[in-house]
Amino acid sequence: MEISQLGEFGLIDRLTQDLENVNASTLKGVGDDCAVIRNHDTDILVTTDLLLEGVHFDLTYMPLKHLGYKSAIVNFSDVYAMNGTPRQITVSLGISKRFTVEHIEELFAGIRLACRIYGVDLIGGDTTSSRQGLVISITCIGEAPADKIVSRSGAKDTDLICVSGDLGAAYMGLQLLEREKTASAGRPDFIPQFEGKEYLVERQLKPEARRDIIEELAKAGIVPTAMMDISDGLSSELLHICKQSDAGCRIYEDRIPIDYQTAIMAEELGMNLVTAALNGGEDYELLFTVPLHCHDQIEKLPGVKLIGHITKPSLGCAMITRDGTEIPLRAQGWNPLAATDPVVESPEKEA
């Protein structure tokens, strides 16, 4: 069987389906944004990400300092998605011969900047040689009170579905960078055209973890019933929540938050805007559900948009279009183990 037939999450499910935890301190293992380990009254959150040159990043347009910053941020985001606080990271690198000491110092400058801004300690790691370019593996350790941790499996019928920020900008930023890379081939004096689209480039090269949303939720006394960060696309993440919560959902096209620059870029490239917002990925916004009685509080939170509600599982998962048509949701987000990238497909029958 080709791995692409299963995809990333199908492969993970197959490899881990019979795993049993033997330690009482292991509260949650594979299947969420973080593993959860009990430590007295505080639970420890552990997550790791592996980034490969040519798969997850392109150094043609990704500055090493930005890459270091983003590599740390994507780990912090996983901890915030569990309603926790990141505290420490370890960093392991595979380095090919084309990199100098100064290159790696620049990469670490970005990692250290992210740690300084988010109050995280860099406590160790490993380095080795690589024959395939740059490899970055970061493990983040966080913590949260035992009664505040939020997993993917707690969404209930009638819960409200919320997202932070706006969606699709990071994907459009990637398309813009790839377009300018192609246009620059063989032209040493080429100047990329980013005017008026700076926000898209920033969203791709220098994302931020939504610590501010976690803090606002805490101030409002709201503990989400389920939560994830949006790394692979809204559709994929929402389907994960529904699958693990044994629930269905309805989201509304006209409520999906999209920035003006994202809309302009999609039109310029002839791409379907809603498809990009649903499936583009790398937004690192928070997707979460809250009980219906939190409606008025959620409406007042800055940077949070109510986009739908959880339903009974028998109703399935769907998006309601602007004209009232119900379209089944599909997990079309970025999948590193898939044979093709389906993001650019038009959601005429499925979103």
Secondary structure, 3 states (H helix, E strand, C coil): CCHHHHHHHHHHHHHHCCCCCCCCCEEECCCCCCEEEEECCEEEEEEEEEEEECCCECCCCCCHHHHHHHHHHHHHHHHHCCCCEEEEEEEEEEECCCCCHHHHHHHHHHHHHHHHHHCCEEEEEEEEECCCCCEEEEEEEEEEECCCCCCCCCCCCCCEEEEECCCCHHHHHHHHHHHHHHHHCCCCCCCCCCCCCHHHHHHHHCCCCCHHHHHHHHHCCCCCCEEEECCCCHHHHHHHHHHHHCCEEEEEHHHCCCCHHHHHHHHHHCCCHHHHHHHCCCCCCEEEEECHHHHHHHHHCCCEEEEEEEECHHHCEEEECCCCCEEECCCCCCCCCCCCCCCCCCCCCCC
